[in-house]
Amino acid sequence: MSQEYQTELLGSIVNGPDGTVMEVCRERYLPVPLNCVPPHFLNGIKIYISTPPGFSLYNSDNKPISEKDYTRLLDAGIKYVYISAQDQKAYFEAIENSINDIIESKEILIERKSEILYSSTIALAEQLCQDDISGESIEKSQDICSATVSLIMNDPRAFRYLYDVTAHDFLTATHMSNVSTLLIGFACHVGIKDPGLLSDIGTGGLLHDIGKIFISNDILNNEEELSERQREYFNRHVEQGVCYLEKNACISPEAMNVIVQHHERMDGTGYPQGLKGKEISITGRMAAVADVFDAMTAARPYRKEVISIEDALERLKAMAPHQLDCKVVEAFESFIQFSLLGQNSLTFSANNNYILNELNIKQPNEGNPSGRIFPRLYFRAHAILRAVNKDGEKWTLGPKNQVIVYNISQGGIGILSMTKFEDDKVMHITIKTPGNTPDIIYLASVVRNKEYGGGWYTIGMKFLKEINSESIEDIYKLLS
């Protein structure tokens, strides 16, 4: 969670309009990023502002906040206003009804979009965990997941920002929200491009532990190892959740696979069905990895320390191949290393193609259907792009631009950039490599600029000198 947002969640005192001091806790009050929320979202809601060491009521619920009020607050440098627990439902309903407009807005920063989207996902998950599993709430789950898909697909930085605002406690609602976000990011990274399928996978993640509403809090909050009888009782949450959803909601097969199979294990020791190997769907195997990863990295009261991302990845690998699918774990590791740790990874490696094949999705270069002279390898790697300029007889390099390389062939390279470059411009490309391996450097000229979304462009470039196929294979091996 970002430090600023986390700080805003930790207010302790509220001053009422009559000066009365009221205590505030994270569960009762919610910070709202003011520059992201139109004033009409706050109509009919009591608004509090920070007045250290506490908070003060700014306006009552029967006095709509005006455009003048809104502008005055922003001009005063106020970034957050606060709403109470009793008003959060009305606020989130307003957010949910406008979530797509928020995600598509060019005026709202990606960091703020992530905060709004994640807090809305948590609010919905909490609603679901309070036994509100109506057809309407399931539809809202699908809408929230579709918005997450849109944000991640339109901006390569989105998953990182969503992870930054993620809470890492192990409350059921938090865990369900985190697994949904992880699964959508993971699925996008391996090359799934169908928004409907991505949303289904994310919806499965958001609902995967819904059966825990039928388990007593004594068992859910138990800090000791469960007895055999308690474990059998707890394990029933999967079947109870599935049974309830089948009777009360319309869930896609892919979403249902995530829900019913996320506790299955490759050696058949999982539950509820004891499935083995490829009897478990590929989305079920992906969900198992995401579920375990979030459980490992969550802070729990009885843990002396939080497991780091790096240690969690090592523990996942130790669980393969007996419990988790080796190739899915390796693909997930590649996703986390690229998205969270800033390390290069090959997106369309054999492990990711393995997932796509099981979903009957053809790889982009399969059979070279585009008719290009050279087949492309698709991957994601961090790189530096600099324009090559000539000043008289002297050649110079322009400012550094941080970019993402996403494909390469013998003839050229494709990148994602926040900057658009003029056609035919010669560029100096430095691809960052792991360890002590020398960086890879090429010269190429710009042949195509295309708007990608979220302020990004796809830039197609042609190498000044063709690269032999052996060199391309070396890059493939190095970055994988």
Kinemage of the C-alpha trace (Angstrom):
@kinemage 1
@onewidth
@group {chain A} dominant
@subgroup {mainchain}
@vectorlist {calphas} color= white
{ca met a 1} P 0.000 0.000 0.000
{ca ser a 2} L 1.380 3.463 -0.864
{ca gln a 3} L 2.738 5.303 2.170
{ca glu a 4} L 0.531 8.347 1.596
{ca tyr a 5} L -2.668 6.332 1.296
{ca gln a 6} L -1.712 4.133 4.238
{ca thr a 7} L -1.139 7.242 6.361
{ca glu a 8} L -4.565 8.562 5.414
{ca leu a 9} L -6.152 5.308 6.615
{ca leu a 10} L -4.710 5.645 10.099
{ca gly a 11} L -6.543 8.680 11.524
{ca ser a 12} L -7.368 8.404 15.215
{ca ile a 13} L -9.584 11.328 16.298
{ca val a 14} L -12.597 13.165 14.845
{ca asn a 15} L -13.861 16.514 16.154
{ca gly a 16} L -17.611 16.821 15.791
{ca pro a 17} L -19.328 20.090 14.801
{ca asp a 18} L -19.859 20.864 18.501
{ca gly a 19} L -16.210 20.192 19.345
{ca thr a 20} L -16.919 16.724 20.717
{ca val a 21} L -13.968 14.356 20.291
{ca met a 22} L -14.842 11.083 18.580
{ca glu a 23} L -12.460 8.169 18.052
{ca val a 24} L -11.796 6.938 14.529
{ca cys a 25} L -10.466 3.591 13.396
{ca arg a 26} L -9.561 2.285 9.965
{ca glu a 27} L -12.726 0.169 9.815
{ca arg a 28} L -14.995 3.192 10.453
{ca tyr a 29} L -13.585 5.953 8.248
{ca leu a 30} L -12.347 5.976 4.677
{ca pro a 31} L -10.047 8.528 3.008
{ca val a 32} L -11.354 9.698 -0.365
{ca pro a 33} L -8.800 11.156 -2.846
{ca leu a 34} L -10.502 14.478 -3.584
{ca asn a 35} L -8.885 15.199 -6.952
{ca cys a 36} L -10.270 11.916 -8.345
{ca val a 37} L -13.870 12.157 -7.213
{ca pro a 38} L -16.396 14.556 -8.782
{ca pro a 39} L -18.334 16.529 -6.138
{ca his a 40} L -21.681 14.896 -6.964
{ca phe a 41} L -20.270 11.558 -5.708
{ca leu a 42} L -20.285 13.084 -2.221
{ca asn a 43} L -23.853 14.396 -2.199
{ca gly a 44} L -25.882 13.223 0.779
{ca ile a 45} L -22.710 12.204 2.641
{ca lys a 46} L -21.100 13.768 5.706
{ca ile a 47} L -17.632 14.994 4.792
{ca tyr a 48} L -14.763 15.270 7.287
{ca ile a 49} L -11.419 17.013 6.754
{ca ser a 50} L -8.130 16.618 8.583
{ca thr a 51} L -7.500 19.228 11.287
{ca pro a 52} L -4.528 17.818 13.234
{ca pro a 53} L -4.460 16.220 15.685
{ca gly a 54} L -7.934 15.085 14.607
{ca phe a 55} L -10.665 15.601 12.010
{ca ser a 56} L -13.578 18.051 11.723
{ca leu a 57} L -16.977 17.788 10.082
{ca tyr a 58} L -16.871 19.896 6.900
{ca asn a 59} L -20.461 19.600 5.743
{ca ser a 60} L -23.605 17.773 6.820
{ca asp a 61} L -25.361 15.082 4.803
{ca asn a 62} L -28.267 17.400 3.904
{ca lys a 63} L -25.975 20.046 2.411
{ca pro a 64} L -24.596 19.003 -0.993
{ca ile a 65} L -20.951 19.882 -1.576
{ca ser a 66} L -20.839 22.584 -4.238
{ca glu a 67} L -18.367 23.154 -7.049
{ca lys a 68} L -17.165 26.197 -5.117
{ca asp a 69} L -16.568 24.074 -1.991
{ca tyr a 70} L -14.802 21.466 -4.083
{ca thr a 71} L -12.507 24.040 -5.717
{ca arg a 72} L -11.806 25.747 -2.380
{ca leu a 73} L -10.665 22.468 -0.817
{ca leu a 74} L -8.387 21.641 -3.740
{ca asp a 75} L -6.934 25.154 -3.775
{ca ala a 76} L -6.192 24.783 -0.055
{ca gly a 77} L -4.030 21.759 -0.862
{ca ile a 78} L -6.422 19.234 0.694
{ca lys a 79} L -5.811 15.880 -0.996
{ca tyr a 80} L -8.219 13.725 1.017
{ca val a 81} L -11.618 14.091 2.633
{ca tyr a 82} L -13.110 11.409 4.898
{ca ile a 83} L -16.430 9.585 5.068
{ca ser a 84} L -17.857 7.467 7.865
{ca ala a 85} L -18.768 3.788 7.741
{ca gln a 86} L -22.481 4.501 7.494
{ca asp a 87} L -21.929 6.512 4.294
{ca gln a 88} L -19.445 4.197 2.598
{ca lys a 89} L -22.133 2.122 0.886
{ca ala a 90} L -23.624 5.194 -0.819
{ca tyr a 91} L -20.154 6.377 -1.829
{ca phe a 92} L -19.127 3.047 -3.332
{ca glu a 93} L -22.420 2.708 -5.179
{ca ala a 94} L -21.655 6.041 -6.830
{ca ile a 95} L -18.130 4.849 -7.647
{ca glu a 96} L -19.360 1.512 -9.035
{ca asn a 97} L -21.841 3.269 -11.308
{ca ser a 98} L -19.054 5.415 -12.761
{ca ile a 99} L -16.046 3.099 -12.493
{ca asn a 100} L -15.519 2.778 -16.238
{ca asp a 101} L -15.523 6.574 -16.677
{ca ile a 102} L -12.949 6.821 -13.878
{ca ile a 103} L -10.699 4.181 -15.452
{ca glu a 104} L -10.926 5.773 -18.915
{ca ser a 105} L -10.361 9.338 -17.651
{ca lys a 106} L -7.182 11.010 -18.881
{ca glu a 107} L -7.369 13.554 -16.064
{ca ile a 108} L -6.940 11.054 -13.207
{ca leu a 109} L -3.461 9.711 -12.450
{ca ile a 110} L -2.905 5.948 -12.587
{ca glu a 111} L -2.006 5.968 -8.880
{ca arg a 112} L -5.375 7.492 -7.983
{ca lys a 113} L -7.283 5.148 -10.296
{ca ser a 114} L -5.607 2.236 -8.546
{ca glu a 115} L -6.585 3.541 -5.099
{ca ile a 116} L -10.224 4.025 -6.131
{ca leu a 117} L -10.452 0.669 -7.886
{ca tyr a 118} L -8.823 -1.308 -5.085
{ca ser a 119} L -10.859 0.342 -2.312
{ca ser a 120} L -14.032 -0.333 -4.343
{ca thr a 121} L -13.012 -3.978 -4.780
{ca ile a 122} L -12.405 -4.334 -1.033
{ca ala a 123} L -15.778 -2.727 -0.260
{ca leu a 124} L -17.540 -5.151 -2.596
{ca ala a 125} L -15.664 -8.150 -1.152
{ca glu a 126} L -16.646 -7.057 2.365
{ca gln a 127} L -20.252 -6.826 1.218
{ca leu a 128} L -20.023 -10.355 -0.184
{ca cys a 129} L -18.467 -11.611 3.049
{ca gln a 130} L -21.456 -10.234 4.968
{ca asp a 131} L -23.667 -12.811 3.246
{ca asp a 132} L -24.865 -10.419 0.535
{ca ile a 133} L -24.420 -12.777 -2.419
{ca ser a 134} L -27.265 -11.534 -4.582
{ca gly a 135} L -27.416 -11.530 -8.353
{ca glu a 136} L -26.764 -7.791 -8.177
{ca ser a 137} L -23.602 -8.195 -6.086
{ca ile a 138} L -22.280 -10.892 -8.458
{ca glu a 139} L -22.904 -8.546 -11.386
{ca lys a 140} L -21.000 -5.830 -9.520
{ca ser a 141} L -18.129 -8.293 -9.032
{ca gln a 142} L -17.966 -8.838 -12.777
{ca asp a 143} L -18.071 -5.077 -13.424
{ca ile a 144} L -15.230 -4.409 -10.966
{ca cys a 145} L -13.125 -7.172 -12.560
{ca ser a 146} L -13.821 -5.773 -16.036
{ca ala a 147} L -12.594 -2.372 -14.837
{ca thr a 148} L -9.432 -4.001 -13.438
{ca val a 149} L -8.872 -5.757 -16.775
{ca ser a 150} L -9.260 -2.453 -18.618
{ca leu a 151} L -6.806 -0.659 -16.334
{ca ile a 152} L -4.142 -3.389 -16.572
{ca met a 153} L -4.512 -3.882 -20.340
{ca asn a 154} L -4.335 -0.160 -21.095
{ca asp a 155} L -1.318 0.710 -18.962
{ca pro a 156} L 1.707 -1.570 -18.484
{ca arg a 157} L 2.346 0.107 -15.089
{ca ala a 158} L -1.128 -0.616 -13.723
{ca phe a 159} L -0.488 -3.908 -11.928
{ca arg a 160} L 2.447 -2.402 -10.062
{ca tyr a 161} L 0.317 0.506 -8.855
{ca leu a 162} L -2.529 -1.810 -7.866
{ca tyr a 163} L -0.091 -3.939 -5.892
{ca asp a 164} L 1.315 -0.835 -4.211
{ca val a 165} L -2.112 0.062 -2.775
{ca thr a 166} L -2.860 -3.550 -1.830
{ca ala a 167} L -3.451 -4.301 1.839
{ca his a 168} L -1.391 -7.255 3.070
{ca asp a 169} L -3.441 -8.367 6.043
{ca phe a 170} L -5.183 -11.722 5.814
{ca leu a 171} L -8.786 -10.651 6.186
{ca thr a 172} L -10.972 -12.753 3.894
{ca ala a 173} L -12.208 -9.731 1.901
{ca thr a 174} L -8.653 -8.444 1.431
{ca his a 175} L -7.401 -11.859 0.337
{ca met a 176} L -10.229 -12.303 -2.183
{ca ser a 177} L -9.497 -8.869 -3.688
{ca asn a 178} L -5.757 -9.538 -3.858
{ca val a 179} L -6.144 -12.936 -5.549
{ca ser a 180} L -8.462 -11.394 -8.134
{ca thr a 181} L -5.926 -8.654 -8.955
{ca leu a 182} L -3.036 -11.156 -9.062
{ca leu a 183} L -4.915 -13.482 -11.404
{ca ile a 184} L -5.880 -10.717 -13.829
{ca gly a 185} L -2.316 -9.381 -13.917
{ca phe a 186} L -0.871 -12.887 -14.311
{ca ala a 187} L -3.290 -13.813 -17.095
{ca cys a 188} L -2.527 -10.587 -18.982
{ca his a 189} L 1.197 -11.177 -18.621
{ca val a 190} L 1.147 -14.653 -20.148
{ca gly a 191} L -0.669 -13.329 -23.209
{ca ile a 192} L -4.408 -13.712 -22.596
{ca lys a 193} L -5.973 -10.773 -24.446
{ca asp a 194} L -9.688 -11.610 -24.370
{ca pro a 195} L -11.264 -9.089 -21.924
{ca gly a 196} L -14.193 -11.420 -21.274
{ca leu a 197} L -11.957 -14.344 -20.305
{ca leu a 198} L -9.760 -12.087 -18.173
{ca ser a 199} L -12.825 -10.754 -16.370
{ca asp a 200} L -14.102 -14.308 -15.773
{ca ile a 201} L -10.761 -15.338 -14.263
{ca gly a 202} L -10.733 -12.228 -12.067
{ca thr a 203} L -14.342 -12.803 -10.971
{ca gly a 204} L -13.386 -16.334 -9.934
{ca gly a 205} L -10.579 -14.847 -7.854
{ca leu a 206} L -12.897 -12.331 -6.213
{ca leu a 207} L -15.370 -15.088 -5.284
{ca his a 208} L -12.901 -17.924 -4.647
{ca asp a 209} L -13.271 -17.930 -0.851
{ca ile a 210} L -16.926 -16.947 -0.678
{ca gly a 211} L -17.727 -20.235 1.079
{ca lys a 212} L -15.916 -18.944 4.175
{ca ile a 213} L -19.080 -17.021 5.106
{ca phe a 214} L -20.430 -20.421 6.182
{ca ile a 215} L -17.450 -21.139 8.467
{ca ser a 216} L -17.481 -19.962 12.081
{ca asn a 217} L -15.184 -17.102 13.070
{ca asp a 218} L -13.665 -19.299 15.774
{ca ile a 219} L -12.210 -21.515 13.045
{ca leu a 220} L -11.344 -18.696 10.616
{ca asn a 221} L -9.488 -16.706 13.266
{ca asn a 222} L -7.834 -19.665 14.987
{ca glu a 223} L -4.101 -19.021 15.377
{ca glu a 224} L -3.293 -22.609 16.342
{ca glu a 225} L -3.024 -25.628 14.061
{ca leu a 226} L -6.494 -27.007 13.350
{ca ser a 227} L -7.458 -30.459 14.575
{ca glu a 228} L -8.337 -33.069 11.984
{ca arg a 229} L -12.039 -32.544 12.659
{ca gln a 230} L -11.706 -28.757 12.441
{ca arg a 231} L -9.729 -29.102 9.202
{ca glu a 232} L -12.444 -31.244 7.639
{ca tyr a 233} L -15.032 -28.656 8.681
{ca phe a 234} L -12.940 -25.798 7.269
{ca asn a 235} L -12.273 -27.578 3.965
{ca arg a 236} L -16.004 -27.715 3.329
{ca his a 237} L -15.980 -23.972 2.561
{ca val a 238} L -15.186 -24.649 -1.100
{ca glu a 239} L -18.153 -26.939 -1.693
{ca gln a 240} L -20.468 -24.724 0.345
{ca gly a 241} L -19.463 -21.668 -1.681
{ca val a 242} L -19.893 -23.477 -4.988
{ca cys a 243} L -23.282 -24.863 -3.948
{ca tyr a 244} L -24.515 -21.425 -2.936
{ca leu a 245} L -23.296 -19.768 -6.147
{ca glu a 246} L -24.820 -22.455 -8.356
{ca lys a 247} L -28.205 -21.847 -6.755
{ca asn a 248} L -28.089 -18.068 -6.601
{ca ala a 249} L -25.878 -16.713 -9.397
{ca cys a 250} L -24.821 -17.230 -12.997
{ca ile a 251} L -21.088 -17.954 -12.960
{ca ser a 252} L -19.025 -18.724 -16.076
{ca pro a 253} L -17.188 -22.075 -16.277
{ca glu a 254} L -13.768 -20.385 -16.119
{ca ala a 255} L -14.727 -18.407 -13.017
{ca met a 256} L -16.183 -21.543 -11.434
{ca asn a 257} L -12.966 -23.495 -12.128
{ca val a 258} L -11.042 -20.910 -10.098
{ca ile a 259} L -13.545 -21.131 -7.230
{ca val a 260} L -13.835 -24.913 -7.041
{ca gln a 261} L -10.219 -25.891 -7.827
{ca his a 262} L -7.936 -23.372 -6.113
{ca his a 263} L -7.212 -25.854 -3.288
{ca glu a 264} L -6.587 -28.852 -5.572
{ca arg a 265} L -2.991 -30.101 -5.757
{ca met a 266} L -1.010 -31.811 -8.526
{ca asp a 267} L -0.410 -34.982 -6.467
{ca gly a 268} L -4.087 -35.386 -5.575
{ca thr a 269} L -3.723 -34.325 -1.932
{ca gly a 270} L -5.880 -31.211 -2.345
{ca tyr a 271} L -9.606 -30.726 -1.893
{ca pro a 272} L -12.545 -30.881 -2.413
{ca gln a 273} L -12.297 -33.463 -5.226
{ca gly a 274} L -8.712 -34.739 -4.868
{ca leu a 275} L -7.984 -34.020 -8.534
{ca lys a 276} L -4.532 -34.837 -9.955
{ca gly a 277} L -2.324 -33.210 -12.590
{ca lys a 278} L -4.215 -32.061 -15.647
{ca glu a 279} L -7.507 -33.145 -14.144
{ca ile a 280} L -7.205 -29.664 -12.620
{ca ser a 281} L -8.027 -26.951 -15.177
{ca ile a 282} L -5.256 -24.537 -16.125
{ca thr a 283} L -7.163 -21.659 -14.483
{ca gly a 284} L -7.507 -23.787 -11.343
{ca arg a 285} L -3.742 -24.344 -11.335
{ca met a 286} L -3.108 -20.622 -11.842
{ca ala a 287} L -5.500 -19.804 -8.990
{ca ala a 288} L -3.721 -22.249 -6.671
{ca val a 289} L -0.419 -20.414 -7.200
{ca ala a 290} L -1.931 -16.925 -6.763
{ca asp a 291} L -3.841 -18.042 -3.665
{ca val a 292} L -0.747 -19.505 -1.973
{ca phe a 293} L 1.412 -16.501 -2.923
{ca asp a 294} L -0.978 -13.997 -1.358
{ca ala a 295} L -1.409 -16.176 1.736
{ca met a 296} L 2.384 -16.321 2.140
{ca thr a 297} L 2.960 -12.571 1.776
{ca ala a 298} L 0.084 -11.536 4.083
{ca ala a 299} L 0.807 -10.333 7.599
{ca arg a 300} L -0.821 -12.512 10.246
{ca pro a 301} L -0.987 -11.833 14.008
{ca tyr a 302} L 0.842 -15.070 14.870
{ca arg a 303} L 3.678 -14.552 12.368
{ca lys a 304} L 6.831 -12.944 13.708
{ca glu a 305} L 7.735 -11.607 10.291
{ca val a 306} L 6.194 -11.107 6.870
{ca ile a 307} L 7.546 -13.339 4.109
{ca ser a 308} L 9.183 -11.285 1.346
{ca ile a 309} L 8.181 -11.570 -2.290
{ca glu a 310} L 11.492 -13.256 -3.116
{ca asp a 311} L 11.123 -15.824 -0.317
{ca ala a 312} L 7.522 -16.505 -1.321
{ca leu a 313} L 8.631 -17.268 -4.885
{ca glu a 314} L 11.242 -19.702 -3.561
{ca arg a 315} L 8.617 -21.439 -1.442
{ca leu a 316} L 6.294 -21.726 -4.427
{ca lys a 317} L 9.061 -23.447 -6.394
{ca ala a 318} L 9.610 -25.824 -3.471
{ca met a 319} L 5.926 -26.819 -3.711
{ca ala a 320} L 6.358 -27.901 -7.344
{ca pro a 321} L 5.895 -30.379 -8.913
{ca his a 322} L 4.122 -32.312 -6.142
{ca gln a 323} L 1.582 -29.676 -5.140
{ca leu a 324} L 1.789 -26.919 -7.752
{ca asp a 325} L 2.296 -27.049 -11.518
{ca cys a 326} L 5.997 -26.368 -12.258
{ca lys a 327} L 5.371 -24.462 -15.473
{ca val a 328} L 2.632 -22.328 -13.947
{ca val a 329} L 4.905 -21.493 -11.000
{ca glu a 330} L 7.746 -20.528 -13.343
{ca ala a 331} L 5.397 -18.365 -15.437
{ca phe a 332} L 4.075 -16.719 -12.257
{ca glu a 333} L 7.642 -16.089 -11.056
{ca ser a 334} L 8.422 -14.427 -14.387
{ca phe a 335} L 5.305 -12.247 -14.006
{ca ile a 336} L 6.170 -11.157 -10.443
{ca gln a 337} L 9.834 -10.557 -11.270
{ca phe a 338} L 8.903 -8.290 -14.164
{ca ser a 339} L 5.924 -6.519 -12.588
{ca leu a 340} L 7.122 -6.043 -9.009
{ca leu a 341} L 10.876 -6.592 -8.928
{ca gly a 342} L 11.838 -4.801 -12.151
{ca gln a 343} L 13.564 -7.815 -13.674
{ca asn a 344} L 13.255 -8.804 -17.316
{ca ser a 345} L 11.184 -11.806 -18.303
{ca leu a 346} L 10.133 -13.515 -21.502
{ca thr a 347} L 6.366 -13.271 -21.730
{ca phe a 348} L 5.851 -15.767 -24.535
{ca ser a 349} L 8.276 -18.347 -23.178
{ca ala a 350} L 7.542 -22.062 -23.242
{ca asn a 351} L 5.876 -21.820 -19.826
{ca asn a 352} L 3.466 -19.111 -20.927
{ca asn a 353} L 2.729 -20.875 -24.202
{ca tyr a 354} L 1.941 -23.964 -22.109
{ca ile a 355} L -0.828 -21.978 -20.373
{ca leu a 356} L -2.140 -20.512 -23.622
{ca asn a 357} L -2.185 -23.945 -25.287
{ca glu a 358} L -4.289 -25.371 -22.462
{ca leu a 359} L -6.762 -22.521 -23.008
{ca asn a 360} L -6.684 -23.201 -26.778
{ca ile a 361} L -5.244 -19.736 -27.427
{ca lys a 362} L -2.826 -19.529 -30.332
{ca gln a 363} L 0.506 -17.813 -29.752
{ca pro a 364} L 1.084 -14.628 -31.792
{ca asn a 365} L 3.902 -16.152 -33.843
{ca glu a 366} L 2.336 -19.583 -34.320
{ca gly a 367} L 2.658 -20.516 -37.980
{ca asn a 368} L 3.677 -16.905 -38.704
{ca pro a 369} L 0.106 -16.029 -39.867
{ca ser a 370} L 1.019 -12.362 -40.430
{ca gly a 371} L 3.226 -13.279 -43.375
{ca arg a 372} L 6.141 -11.300 -41.960
{ca ile a 373} L 9.567 -12.107 -43.343
{ca phe a 374} L 10.916 -12.856 -39.871
{ca pro a 375} L 8.901 -14.491 -37.072
{ca arg a 376} L 8.717 -12.499 -33.866
{ca leu a 377} L 9.502 -13.499 -30.313
{ca tyr a 378} L 7.212 -11.814 -27.785
{ca phe a 379} L 8.567 -10.887 -24.364
{ca arg a 380} L 8.794 -7.981 -21.944
{ca ala a 381} L 12.083 -6.404 -20.965
{ca his a 382} L 13.095 -3.046 -19.532
{ca ala a 383} L 15.197 -0.908 -21.862
{ca ile a 384} L 16.595 2.599 -22.428
{ca leu a 385} L 15.811 4.411 -25.687
{ca arg a 386} L 17.813 7.447 -26.844
{ca ala a 387} L 17.587 9.434 -30.064
{ca val a 388} L 20.745 9.558 -32.193
{ca asn a 389} L 21.471 13.143 -33.259
{ca lys a 390} L 24.137 14.688 -35.477
{ca asp a 391} L 25.575 18.092 -34.615
{ca gly a 392} L 27.911 19.026 -37.451
{ca glu a 393} L 30.450 16.226 -37.572
{ca lys a 394} L 29.638 15.037 -34.069
{ca trp a 395} L 27.126 12.298 -33.158
{ca thr a 396} L 25.339 12.607 -29.822
{ca leu a 397} L 22.677 10.715 -27.882
{ca gly a 398} L 19.515 12.403 -26.652
{ca pro a 399} L 17.882 12.084 -23.203
{ca lys a 400} L 17.169 8.633 -21.789
{ca asn a 401} L 13.629 7.278 -22.178
{ca gln a 402} L 12.547 4.332 -20.019
{ca val a 403} L 10.657 1.910 -22.305
{ca ile a 404} L 9.452 -1.679 -22.430
{ca val a 405} L 10.553 -3.969 -25.252
{ca tyr a 406} L 7.778 -6.432 -26.083
{ca asn a 407} L 8.900 -8.204 -29.261
{ca ile a 408} L 11.949 -8.747 -31.426
{ca ser a 409} L 12.789 -10.366 -34.771
{ca gln a 410} L 15.814 -10.493 -37.019
{ca gly a 411} L 14.513 -7.379 -38.761
{ca gly a 412} L 13.260 -5.149 -35.988
{ca ile a 413} L 11.927 -4.525 -32.511
{ca gly a 414} L 8.682 -3.365 -30.883
{ca ile a 415} L 8.534 -1.195 -27.770
{ca leu a 416} L 6.013 0.467 -25.462
{ca ser a 417} L 6.882 4.093 -24.752
{ca met a 418} L 5.303 7.098 -23.032
{ca thr a 419} L 6.974 9.257 -25.710
{ca lys a 420} L 6.138 9.367 -29.403
{ca phe a 421} L 9.083 9.535 -31.832
{ca glu a 422} L 9.172 10.875 -35.371
{ca asp a 423} L 9.263 8.406 -38.255
{ca asp a 424} L 12.708 7.477 -39.655
{ca lys a 425} L 14.416 8.738 -36.476
{ca val a 426} L 17.456 6.596 -35.622
{ca met a 427} L 17.363 5.344 -32.041
{ca his a 428} L 19.940 3.786 -29.706
{ca ile a 429} L 18.384 0.887 -27.739
{ca thr a 430} L 19.888 -0.615 -24.578
{ca ile a 431} L 18.111 -3.731 -23.284
{ca lys a 432} L 18.846 -4.383 -19.615
{ca thr a 433} L 20.035 -7.937 -18.880
{ca pro a 434} L 20.175 -9.931 -15.624
{ca gly a 435} L 23.246 -10.356 -13.439
{ca asn a 436} L 26.650 -9.359 -14.799
{ca thr a 437} L 25.725 -10.084 -18.416
{ca pro a 438} L 26.537 -7.092 -20.684
{ca asp a 439} L 23.504 -5.077 -21.779
{ca ile a 440} L 22.261 -5.623 -25.344
{ca ile a 441} L 22.651 -2.577 -27.620
{ca tyr a 442} L 21.095 -2.006 -31.063
{ca leu a 443} L 20.546 0.815 -33.533
{ca ala a 444} L 17.150 1.013 -35.251
{ca ser a 445} L 14.989 3.517 -37.104
{ca val a 446} L 11.369 4.308 -36.234
{ca val a 447} L 8.897 2.987 -38.825
{ca arg a 448} L 5.586 3.147 -36.923
{ca asn a 449} L 3.906 4.976 -34.025
{ca lys a 450} L 0.520 3.837 -32.753
{ca glu a 451} L -1.437 4.993 -29.703
{ca tyr a 452} L -1.739 2.104 -27.253
{ca gly a 453} L -3.850 3.682 -24.503
{ca gly a 454} L -3.198 5.150 -21.087
{ca gly a 455} L -0.664 7.615 -22.535
{ca trp a 456} L 1.463 4.821 -24.073
{ca tyr a 457} L 2.524 4.270 -27.689
{ca thr a 458} L 3.640 1.146 -29.507
{ca ile a 459} L 6.735 1.999 -31.532
{ca gly a 460} L 7.844 -0.258 -34.371
{ca met a 461} L 11.507 0.016 -35.337
{ca lys a 462} L 13.652 -1.536 -38.044
{ca phe a 463} L 17.242 -2.556 -37.259
{ca leu a 464} L 19.856 -0.726 -39.308
{ca lys a 465} L 21.482 -4.130 -39.730
{ca glu a 466} L 19.599 -7.422 -39.634
{ca ile a 467} L 20.383 -9.733 -36.722
{ca asn a 468} L 21.113 -13.398 -37.353
{ca ser a 469} L 18.726 -15.994 -35.963
{ca glu a 470} L 21.353 -17.353 -33.550
{ca ser a 471} L 21.564 -13.959 -31.834
{ca ile a 472} L 17.790 -13.847 -31.474
{ca glu a 473} L 17.824 -17.299 -29.883
{ca asp a 474} L 20.569 -16.135 -27.501
{ca ile a 475} L 18.392 -13.211 -26.415
{ca tyr a 476} L 15.453 -15.589 -25.946
{ca lys a 477} L 17.512 -17.851 -23.679
{ca leu a 478} L 19.097 -14.966 -21.777
{ca leu a 479} L 15.850 -13.214 -20.892
{ca ser a 480} L 13.940 -16.396 -20.099
